[in-house]
Each structure stands twice: as C-alpha cells, then as structure tokens.
C-alpha cells in the first residue's frame, strides 16, 4: 500500500487535482460541501477514478489535510 498527502478544497466549481511541490502533496478540489461526510465520499470516488485504484482516507477525516492510502 502506498500513502500520500492531500489538501482538500470543498465547494469548488469542479473536481480537479494537481500536485503542489512546495507541500509535497496533491491539491484536490471537490464540488461537495464538508457536511455529513459528503466531501470525503466524493473525494474517495474522484481519487479512485483518477488513480485507477481503490483510495481510502486513513487520516484527517475532519481536516483539509488528509492522508490517503491506495
């Protein structure tokens, strides 16, 4: 299993991802609001599709900075 850091922005106009060299993390924008786990659920689905393998949040469930495993 591989782990990586991500920084999430919610309530965005579109789902997008880019790598930020300064933070050594992916910056991910999702359309969903951070209520009742909606953004985390959409984030996992979006990243699973982007990386073409199952993604799971392992840390930072209520934070902008998260650690994912895939």
N, C-alpha and C positions, 0 to 999 in steps of 0.2 A: 504494500500500500504506500502510496505517495501522499505527502501532505504539502499544502501551500497556503499562503496567507491571501486574504482578500479584504478589500474595503468596499462596503456597500453604500450606494445611494438609492433611496427609495423615492417613490412618487415621481419617477422620471417620465419623459415623453416616450421613450422606447427602451427596450432591453439592449444593453451593449456591454462590451468588455474590452479592456485594454490593459497592457502591462505597464506599471509605473516603476522604473528603475530606481528612483530615489527611495521608495519604500520597500522595494523588493517584494511587491505584492500586485495582484490584479485589482484594478478598479472596475467594479461591476455596478451598472445601473439597472434597476428593475422598476416596472410600472406600478407594482402593488404598494399598498401602504403597510407600515410595520405593525398592523393590528392583528391580534389573534394568530400570529404565525404565517400570515398570508405572504409576506415578503420572503420569509425563509423558504416556504414551499415553492414559490415561483423561482427563487434563486437556485434551489437544488435542481429543478426541472430544466432551467435555462443552461446551467453549467453542465448537466448531464448531456444535453444535446450538443453543446459547444465542444466538450472534450471527448464525446462519443464513448463515455463510460460512466458508470454509476458514481454520483458525487454525494457525499454525506457531510453535513456540518458537524464538527466534533467539538467546537469551542466558539463562544461568542454569540449565543442564541439571541441575546437581547442587546447586542452591541453592533456598531458599524464595522468594527474589525473582527474578522472571523478566521477560523482555521478550518479548512475543508480537507477531506480525505477522499482519494479516488484510486 
